[in-house]
């Protein structure tokens, strides 16, 4: 009996002692996250790219909208349409394929793709351009906010932006915004708010409102060769 009492007292002491000495703690550590995403893409090369060896070219990164996400495995999306009709452009055009209608663009993966293309081709890093329509426009706004030192020019079509973070963008970025005034998918007020905020902070932004047009204005915008001439004139300072 004495041994049992002694064992019980020892066990009680052990529990009380360790409970009284137990402490919560805050640990600081780190974990490296790597984006492992497969991105299909098209890459347009200017007509004289293979004929030159030292010349460097600009590059336009184009992000399409959700309506252009392939519905089948064999379906592809290539934009602008001018790429398929023989129109000649003065710079490379990179067109990633977004394949999941339920998700937004993975801008980290897109940036990694862009960096790889720039590194492995004769691209002038001061002439990197970006354009996006609808959901792709949302991603384009995010990219110029997250990577303010990458792009020389931006063109947004029928999209919306996180306007409270506009001041994170490079003040020297050349910007054009296009929106149909009768857009019922993304109201024109979204573009108006962002443009107003940018102008108030003295950003270089031009706003084109298309009268009597809805969400689907991209053919009008991207089939206008003047847009590409404008891109070609821009250079990151």
PyMOL commands that set and color helices and strands:
alter all, ss='L'
color gray80, all
select helices_A, chain A and resi 2-21+49-51+66-68+81-84+107-119+135-146+163-168+188-200+218-222+225-233
alter helices_A, ss='H'
color red, helices_A
select strands_A, chain A and resi 41-44+57-63+92-96+123-133+153-157+174-180+204-210
alter strands_A, ss='S'
color yellow, strands_A
deselect
rebuild
show_as cartoon
